[in-house]
C-alpha cells in the first residue's frame, strides 16, 4: 500500500526516527478511518484511497481537521497530523499518484509557546549520580545519560550513534539529525569516560555505540523506558522524559552565559526561533529571583 511505501521512504531516505514514523503511521491511519468510516484500514486499497483524494467534492484534509477539532483533539496533535498528511500527499505527487497536494495551503492551528520543563542542575546531578556502575547494563545506562546531558542531542540521535561517531581527541560527536543532516557536537570528559568504561566491556569496534541485552542497537523507546525507571528509583518526584534532559541542557548552558546561536548549532535547530524558547525560561527564572529578592519591587 502507498502508506506503507511512504513510511518506508521516511526511514530509508529521510532518516526519520522510529518514534516519528510510528506517530505518522498513526496519523495516516486516523485519516483513513475518517475517509472510510467503519471499514478496516487493512481492507482499503490504493485505488479507493486515490479515488477519494481525487474525486471528493470537499477537501478531505479540511474535513478531517474539522472532525478532530470537534472531538477536542489538542492543537498540537492536529498540527502534527496535518504535517503528516502534507508529507504523505507530497510523496504521492512526487511519485505521480496525484497531481495536487490537497493539504497544501491548509493552515495548522496556532500553538501556544509553552515554556519547556527542565531539571535544576542539582536534580540532574542527583539523577546521573544515582546510576550505579556495577554491571555492564549499569555502565551502559550511565554512559547513555551522561552523553545525553553532555550533548543535548535528541533521543533518536543518541540511539543512532555508532562507535565511530565519537572523536575522543577532539571531544566531538558526529550526530545524524532530522533529514539525515549531520552536525558535530562537543562532548565533555565525564561523558567520554562513561562511554569508555562501558565500551571496554563490549566486543567490537564498529556498529551501534549502545547495545541492548541481545546485542542489538539500544532503541529510543528502550532509552525512554530505562529513564523512567531511573527517575523513580532516585526519587526526584517529577516526570522526566528524554526531551526534559535536552531542555535542561539548553537551559543550563544559557544560564551559564552560552551564546544562543551556539546552542542552536548544538541542538540542531534549523531555525533560531526554535532555540529562543529557552530564553523565556531564563527570563522567567530571572523574574522569579527579582520578585523574591528586590526590596522595592
C-alpha positions, 0 to 999 in steps of 0.5 A: 500500500502507498502508506506503507511505501511512504513510511518506508521512504521516511526511514530509508531516505529521510532518516526519520526516527522510529518514534516519528514514523510510528506517530505518522503511521498513526496519523495516516491511519486516523485519516483513513478511518475518517475517509472510510468510516467503519471499514478496516484500514487493512481492507482499503486499497490504493485505488479507493484511497486515490479515488477519494483524494481525487474525486471528493467534492470537499477537501478531505484534509479540511474535513478531517481537521474539522472532525478532530477539532470537534472531538477536542483533539489538542492543537498540537496533535492536529498540527502534527497530523496535518504535517503528516498528511502534507508529507504523505500527499507530497510523496504521492505527487512526487511519485505521480499518484496525484497531481495536487497536494490537497493539504497544501495551503491548509493552515495548522492551528496556532500553538501556544509557546509553552515554556519547556520543563527542565531539571535544576542542575542539582536534580540532574546531578542527583539523577546521573549520580544515582546510576550505579556502575556495577554491571555492564547494563549499569555502565551502559545506562550511565554512559547513555545519560551522561552523553545525553546531558553532555550533548543535548542531542535528541533521543533518536540521535543518541540511539543512532550513534555508532562507535565511530561517531565519537572523536575522543581527541577532539571531544566531538560527536558526529550526530545524524539529525532530522533529514539525515543532516549531520552536525558535530557536537562537543562532548565533555570528559565525564561523558567520554569516560562513561562511554569508555568504561562501558565500551571496554566491556563490549566486543567490537569496534564498529556498529551501534555505540549502545547495545541492548541485552541481545546485542542489538542497537539500544532503541529510543523507546528502550532509552525512554523506558530505562529513564523512567525507571531511573527517575523513580528509583532516585526519587526526584518526584517529577516526570522526566522524559528524554526531551526534559534532559535536552531542555535542561541542557539548553537551559543550563548552558544559557544560564551559564552565559552560552551564546544562543546561536551556539546552542542552536548549532548544538541542538540542531535547530534549523531555525533560531526561533526554535532555540529562543524558547529557552530564553523565556525560561531564563527570563522567567527564572530571572523574574522569579529571583527579582520578585523574591529578592528586590526590596522595592519591587 
